[in-house]
Amino acid sequence: MNPERLQLKGMLAEAKKSFRTLDTEASGLVILIRSLLNPYEDITKLDVEKALASTKRLNDVQQEMRSLETKIKNLESELE
């Protein structure tokens, strides 16, 4: 098999693995943010700072996932 093709397959596998890891982290962050912003809790007792930090991290993860999604599509099209 062509060495370049093997390298592309390795890069694709790595990108997919990173995407899955980020997807798992994003799911956990969504659950955490929901629990921190409990609508039945008194507003003054909410941990808004932690929710803000988690939301910022979720935004970063989403941007990374979008970038990886594009990279994965490009790698897959190169392997066709």
C-alpha angles and dihedrals in degrees: 000000000000112000092221090053091051090050091052090050090051092049090049092050091049092049092049091049091051090048092053091048091051091046090056091048091049092052090052092048092052090052091047093049091049091052092047092050096050106170091209093058123092107264092231091058097052117113093232094164091059091045090051093050090048091049091051090051090048089053091051091048091049091052091049091049092051090050092048091047090058092045091050092050091049093048092047092051090050090053094053 
